[in-house]
Amino acid sequence: MIDKLPPLALPIAPEATETIAQPGGSQLVQVRLIRAPRERVWTAWTEPDQLGQWWGPAGFSLTTELFEFRVGGHWVFTMHGPDPDPASRNPGAPRDFPNHVVWDRIERGGGSGDGAGAAGPWVLGYRHVQADSVESALFTSVVTFEERDGHTLLTWWADFGSNALREQLDRDYGAARGGRETTARLAAHAEGAGLDETGRADGFRLVLSRILPVRRETVWRAWTEPSLLMRWFCPRPYAVDRCDLDLRAGGRFFTHMVGPDGWQGDNDGCYLEVVPGERLAFTDLLLADWRPAPDPSMRFTATVVLEDAGGGRTKYTAIVRHATAQGRDAHAKMGFHDGWGTATDQLVALAAGF
């Protein structure tokens, strides 16, 4: 258990993760200066949809089954490895790694519990446990978030209880390398809300990425058949009561939304790309047949990518690009992750009835 965090005096490079493992010690420590505000890095750790965009070494993805962000709360999730599972009966199914975390510390400003404050480092503490024995930790971790001139110095301790176990996990599973890759993914996400398709930092994007327990062709139908899209596209109690889906590049993508107290709103746009079963791209900057929109409401382009994840599942990635970082941040504050996440949950629930 990590009761007291030792001081670290290290020269931290802005684009590198420093890994510390004391000879004969039980701890592994990752340190990185992340060029993003502390609030953004904290949010990347504390919202499940954001965790799904960076948690794990390169090539891994994540499915969260339960997320209770409070002291004593549980986070139950499965990491999906990049390599096929040789023991699976489904060819191409990824190797899955079930995980169970219990939150022990949530401190902002040096206080305890769930309160917020400004002074001192912010701290998260948790333990990895076995599902049938949540009182006994496999290992414990503490993460500190320190303000550094508008950036965040992140220090991530993991205590394995013994040097032998730390060395074994490093030898068998590449714990140190995996930690560096995970921290690098976190930095890329926090600094630029993810990476573009070429792997370069893209500061104008918001991304939702999940493994859905739904076949790819079913997800495609939900996005492209008007009678289905109207049943899931808006987080309830909002709804779509009519839409126009002209599935071609340059075709119209229109939805009319209704909400509580008589609220109504139009979203009129244009498809940029339609690859059946694989990819949709659309924008509100253009109307049908490429006519510039006179007054776009959100000023964004969105891309939805569907990939087979094995076992009848779909890797579902929604990427929303904005003209400016300020536009991205405004969309995030409006509730991008909650809104798109809830709508995706509704899509999955709808698909279960097919």
Backbone hydrogen bonds, N-H to C=O, Kabsch-Sander energy under -0.5 kcal/mol:
donor,donor_aa,acceptor,acceptor_aa,energy
3,D,1,M,-1.0
10,L,8,L,-0.6
12,I,10,L,-0.7
13,A,11,P,-0.6
16,A,13,A,-1.4
18,E,16,A,-0.6
18,E,31,V,-3.0
20,I,29,V,-3.0
25,G,22,Q,-2.7
28,L,158,A,-2.5
29,V,20,I,-2.6
30,Q,156,W,-2.2
31,V,18,E,-2.5
32,R,154,L,-2.4
33,L,13,A,-0.7
34,I,32,R,-0.7
34,I,152,T,-3.5
35,R,33,L,-0.5
36,A,34,I,-2.4
41,V,37,P,-1.8
42,W,38,R,-2.9
43,T,39,E,-2.3
44,A,40,R,-1.9
45,W,41,V,-1.0
45,W,42,W,-0.7
46,T,42,W,-1.2
47,E,43,T,-1.2
50,Q,47,E,-0.5
51,L,47,E,-2.5
52,G,48,P,-1.9
53,Q,50,Q,-1.7
54,W,50,Q,-0.5
54,W,51,L,-1.4
55,W,51,L,-2.6
60,F,57,P,-2.0
61,S,80,H,-1.8
63,T,78,T,-2.3
65,E,63,T,-0.5
65,E,76,V,-2.7
66,L,76,V,-1.8
68,E,74,H,-2.1
69,F,67,F,-0.6
70,R,68,E,-1.6
72,G,103,W,-3.5
73,G,70,R,-2.9
75,W,101,V,-2.7
76,V,66,L,-2.2
77,F,75,W,-0.5
77,F,99,N,-1.9
78,T,63,T,-2.7
79,M,97,F,-2.3
80,H,61,S,-2.7
81,G,79,M,-0.6
81,G,95,R,-3.4
85,D,93,A,-3.0
88,S,85,D,-1.5
93,A,90,N,-2.2
95,R,83,D,-1.8
96,D,94,P,-0.5
97,F,79,M,-2.7
99,N,77,F,-3.0
101,V,75,W,-2.7
102,V,127,R,-2.0
103,W,73,G,-2.4
104,D,125,G,-2.8
105,R,125,G,-2.0
107,E,123,V,-3.1
108,R,115,G,-0.7
110,G,121,P,-0.8
111,G,108,R,-0.5
115,G,112,S,-0.9
122,W,145,F,-2.4
123,V,107,E,-3.2
124,L,143,V,-2.6
125,G,105,R,-2.3
126,Y,141,S,-2.5
127,R,102,V,-2.0
128,H,139,F,-2.6
129,V,100,H,-2.8
130,Q,133,S,-0.9
130,Q,136,S,-0.7
133,S,130,Q,-2.1
136,S,133,S,-1.2
137,A,135,E,-0.6
138,L,128,H,-3.6
139,F,128,H,-1.0
140,T,159,D,-2.0
141,S,126,Y,-3.1
142,V,157,W,-1.7
143,V,124,L,-3.2
144,T,155,T,-2.7
145,F,122,W,-2.7
146,E,144,T,-0.5
146,E,153,L,-2.1
148,R,151,H,-2.6
151,H,148,R,-1.8
152,T,34,I,-2.8
153,L,146,E,-3.0
154,L,32,R,-3.0
154,L,152,T,-0.8
155,T,144,T,-2.0
156,W,30,Q,-3.1
157,W,142,V,-3.1
157,W,155,T,-0.6
158,A,28,L,-2.0
159,D,140,T,-3.1
160,F,26,S,-2.5
160,F,158,A,-0.5
166,R,162,S,-1.9
167,E,163,N,-2.7
168,Q,164,A,-2.2
169,L,165,L,-2.6
170,D,166,R,-2.1
171,R,167,E,-2.5
172,D,168,Q,-3.2
173,Y,169,L,-2.1
174,G,170,D,-1.0
175,A,169,L,-0.8
178,G,174,G,-3.3
179,G,175,A,-2.3
180,R,176,A,-2.1
181,E,177,R,-2.5
182,T,178,G,-2.5
183,T,179,G,-2.5
184,A,180,R,-2.2
185,R,181,E,-2.1
186,L,182,T,-2.3
187,A,183,T,-2.4
188,A,184,A,-2.4
189,H,185,R,-2.3
190,A,186,L,-3.0
191,E,187,A,-2.8
192,G,188,A,-1.7
193,A,189,H,-2.4
194,G,188,A,-1.3
196,D,200,R,-2.9
199,G,196,D,-2.3
202,D,194,G,-1.6
205,R,192,G,-0.6
205,R,202,D,-0.8
206,L,320,V,-2.1
208,L,318,A,-2.5
210,R,316,Y,-2.6
212,L,210,R,-0.6
212,L,314,T,-3.4
214,V,212,L,-1.6
218,T,215,R,-0.6
219,V,215,R,-1.9
220,W,216,R,-2.3
221,R,217,E,-1.9
222,A,218,T,-2.1
223,W,219,V,-1.4
224,T,220,W,-1.4
225,E,221,R,-2.2
228,L,225,E,-1.3
229,L,225,E,-2.8
230,M,226,P,-2.1
231,R,228,L,-1.7
232,W,229,L,-1.4
233,F,229,L,-2.2
238,Y,235,P,-1.8
239,A,258,V,-2.4
240,V,230,M,-0.8
241,D,239,A,-0.6
241,D,256,H,-1.9
242,R,256,H,-1.0
244,D,254,F,-2.3
246,D,244,D,-0.6
246,D,252,R,-2.9
247,L,245,L,-1.1
248,R,246,D,-2.0
250,G,271,Y,-3.2
251,G,248,R,-2.9
253,F,269,G,-1.8
254,F,244,D,-2.5
255,T,267,N,-2.1
256,H,242,R,-2.5
257,M,255,T,-0.5
257,M,265,G,-3.4
258,V,239,A,-2.7
259,G,263,W,-2.4
262,G,259,G,-0.8
263,W,260,P,-1.6
265,G,257,M,-2.2
267,N,255,T,-2.5
269,G,253,F,-1.4
270,C,283,T,-2.2
271,Y,251,G,-2.9
272,L,281,A,-3.1
273,E,281,A,-1.6
275,V,279,R,-3.0
278,E,275,V,-2.6
279,R,275,V,-2.4
280,L,304,V,-2.2
281,A,273,E,-2.2
282,F,302,A,-2.5
283,T,270,C,-1.8
284,D,300,F,-1.7
285,L,300,F,-0.5
287,L,291,R,-3.9
289,D,250,G,-4.0
290,W,287,L,-0.9
291,R,287,L,-0.5
291,R,288,A,-1.1
293,A,285,L,-2.3
301,T,321,R,-1.7
302,A,282,F,-3.2
303,T,319,I,-2.6
304,V,280,L,-3.2
305,V,303,T,-0.5
305,V,317,T,-3.1
306,L,278,E,-3.0
307,E,315,K,-1.9
309,A,313,R,-2.2
310,G,313,R,-0.5
313,R,310,G,-1.0
314,T,212,L,-2.3
315,K,307,E,-3.5
316,Y,210,R,-3.4
316,Y,314,T,-0.8
317,T,305,V,-2.3
317,T,315,K,-0.5
318,A,208,L,-3.1
319,I,303,T,-3.0
319,I,317,T,-0.5
320,V,206,L,-3.0
321,R,301,T,-3.2
321,R,319,I,-0.5
322,H,204,F,-2.2
323,A,299,R,-0.8
328,R,324,T,-1.9
329,D,325,A,-2.6
330,A,326,Q,-2.4
331,H,327,G,-2.2
332,A,328,R,-2.4
333,K,329,D,-2.4
334,M,330,A,-1.7
335,G,331,H,-0.6
335,G,332,A,-1.0
336,F,331,H,-1.1
339,G,335,G,-3.5
340,W,336,F,-2.9
341,G,337,H,-1.7
342,T,338,D,-2.7
343,A,339,G,-2.3
344,T,340,W,-2.2
345,D,341,G,-2.1
346,Q,342,T,-2.1
347,L,343,A,-2.1
348,V,344,T,-2.3
349,A,345,D,-2.3
350,L,346,Q,-2.4
351,A,347,L,-2.6
352,A,348,V,-1.6
353,G,350,L,-1.5
354,F,351,A,-1.8
